[in-house]
Amino acid sequence: MSDVNKLIENQERVKENFEYEERMRKVREEVAKKFNDYRKTLAYMAADAPIGTLCLPTVIENALLAHGLMRIYDLFDCDFTEVKGLGVRRIGELTSCLDKFFSML
């Protein structure tokens, strides 16, 4: 009779463990989604910073300002080849600074 009781207890324990793992999976998914949302929000908030935050060389910063690009988010949809005063090397420096900035987020 004790073997039957142990088997019934084991079934209950397995069921409880399964339910616990299922709840934990849902919590993990929710936390991951919230962190992803938070990361995106943080990136947008950081992108609202002035371009001076990028510590660009003065020549590049002045070219961007003259083109009307004053905030980091202004750079997102910009075709840098159309910015007067930016050549291949300066565009490379600019994208490198942007990469460094966003890798810190």
C-alpha positions in Angstrom: 0.0 0.0 0.0 2.9 2.4 0.7 4.2 2.0 -2.9 0.8 3.2 -4.2 0.9 6.2 -1.8 4.5 7.1 -3.0 3.4 6.8 -6.6 0.4 9.2 -6.0 2.7 11.6 -4.1 5.2 11.5 -7.0 2.4 12.3 -9.5 1.4 15.3 -7.4 5.0 16.5 -7.1 5.5 16.1 -10.8 2.4 18.0 -11.5 3.4 20.8 -9.1 6.9 21.0 -10.6 5.5 21.1 -14.1 3.1 24.0 -13.1 5.9 25.8 -11.4 8.2 25.5 -14.4 5.4 26.7 -16.7 4.8 29.8 -14.4 8.6 30.5 -14.4 8.8 30.2 -18.2 6.1 32.8 -18.5 7.8 35.1 -16.0 11.1 34.7 -17.9 9.4 35.6 -21.2 7.7 38.6 -19.7 10.9 39.9 -18.1 12.8 39.4 -21.3 10.1 41.4 -23.2 10.2 44.2 -20.6 14.0 44.4 -20.8 13.8 44.5 -24.6 11.2 47.3 -24.4 13.3 49.1 -21.9 16.4 48.8 -24.0 14.5 50.3 -27.0 13.2 53.2 -24.9 16.6 53.9 -23.5 18.1 54.0 -27.0 15.4 56.5 -28.1 16.0 58.6 -25.1 19.7 58.6 -25.6 19.2 59.5 -29.2 17.6 62.7 -28.1 21.0 63.9 -27.0 22.7 66.7 -28.9 25.3 65.5 -31.4 28.0 67.1 -29.2 27.6 64.0 -27.0 29.3 61.9 -29.7 32.6 63.9 -29.2 33.1 64.3 -32.9 35.9 66.2 -34.5 34.9 69.9 -34.8 34.9 69.8 -38.6 32.4 66.9 -38.7 30.2 68.4 -36.0 30.1 71.8 -37.8 29.2 70.1 -41.1 26.3 68.3 -39.4 25.1 71.4 -37.6 25.3 73.4 -40.9 23.1 70.6 -42.5 20.5 71.1 -39.7 21.4 67.9 -37.8 21.4 68.9 -34.2 20.4 65.7 -32.3 21.6 62.1 -32.6 18.2 60.9 -33.8 18.5 63.4 -36.7 21.3 61.2 -37.9 19.2 58.0 -38.2 17.7 58.7 -41.6 20.4 61.0 -43.0 22.3 60.2 -46.1 25.7 61.4 -45.0 26.9 61.6 -48.6 24.6 64.6 -49.0 26.1 66.5 -46.1 28.5 69.1 -47.4 32.0 68.8 -45.9 31.7 65.0 -45.2 33.9 62.8 -47.3 34.5 59.1 -47.1 37.0 59.3 -44.2 34.8 61.7 -42.1 31.7 59.6 -42.7 33.8 56.6 -41.5 34.7 58.6 -38.3 31.1 59.6 -37.8 29.8 56.1 -38.1 32.5 54.8 -35.8 31.5 57.4 -33.1 27.8 56.4 -33.5 28.8 52.7 -33.1 30.7 53.4 -29.9 27.8 55.5 -28.6 25.2 52.8 -29.2 27.4 50.0 -28.0 27.4 51.8 -24.6 23.6 51.5 -24.3 
